[in-house]
Amino acid sequence: MSVAGTSATPEGRDAWRTPASRHADHGYGLDPDQLPDGLVVADEHGRVVCFNAAAARITAVRPADTLGQPLEKALPLEDLEGRRWWQLTDPYGGLAIRVRQPERNLLLPGGREVLVSARYVRERPLGPVRRVVVSLRDTEARRRTERSHAELIATVAHELRSPLTSVKGFTATLLAKWERFTDDQKRLMLETVDADADRVTRLIAELLDISRIDSGRLEVRRQPVDIGAAVSRHIQAYVAAGQPADRFLLRIEQPLPALWADPDKIDQVLSNLIENAVRHGEGTVTMDVTPCASPREGEETGTSVTVSDEGPGIPEESMNRVFTRFWRGSKRGGTGLGLYIVKGIVEAHGGTITVGRAPGGGAEFRFTLPVAAPAYLA
């Protein structure tokens, strides 16, 4: 860190002792208050010479109350066993080979948890400590991530329990009493097992998609895609499954630009949006496929797909949460992961997706994809 690098000269150390240094180090082009993490710097005597705005926010202590104070008094940290951290580590009198303290969870007065790491700055190897640079980070973001992971595990466990219980029950019954059932009964039980196995497979696929989206590893294998034909196939599948044909309205504005996208993933997006409209909406499900301005700069055109229904729609206060994990709305089943995955797929293509109220009063989802092309054709 640049702050630590200025400690080798008396001028650098003196600069941190001035009140102005709390706001900007003009000589070195560094403003401590602009750093996203808390920064506390102590000089060779263990006195605090810098306490930035983020450190003040995390500790709820005013910088003016810390400058010139001993480090252990300005930042009274304890480990999770209640031991005084600075007395335990002894940065100024400890081993001369130490140069840092790795990040760990410590406690502020009142029991608030904070992530702390430290760097011991020496003018020469094995020399005395000239500066201790401490970095503070709030644990709230990490806690939110841990809560999200815990909720994901709980949701997955719940969703897996039902189909696996069914599969286990039917297979055990068939193995134990095969001769007692008629062919029709056996077929019914095997069809149920097959449907539950498909449900488990879909859930596992969702988890893999979430993992790839969160890690930025979602692969998009672009091919020419006829988006109008893809939407039409989904409509035909619903009609074949018993939905009335007049419930669907497909409008395609020609000419559409040539679209390069991952056909399997676009099918996944369409399947989720149309299924939501059919299952949770009412009236006619309308799909509009039109050319539009590309969501990517430097490209003239893109393709837009809008799926809308005439149901009650999504409450205004819920629209900003539709694409988050586990959002199900009122009386909605499933894992609540579908729209989160849809958003990840659309954005992996360089596109955008929005939700709003349809002209007929229901929900309206609109995603836009750039024309794009495979890298080898660019």
Order of alpha helices (4+ residues) and beta strands (2+ residues): alpha-alpha-beta-beta-alpha-alpha-alpha-beta-beta-beta-alpha-alpha-beta-alpha-beta-beta-alpha-beta-beta-alpha-beta-beta
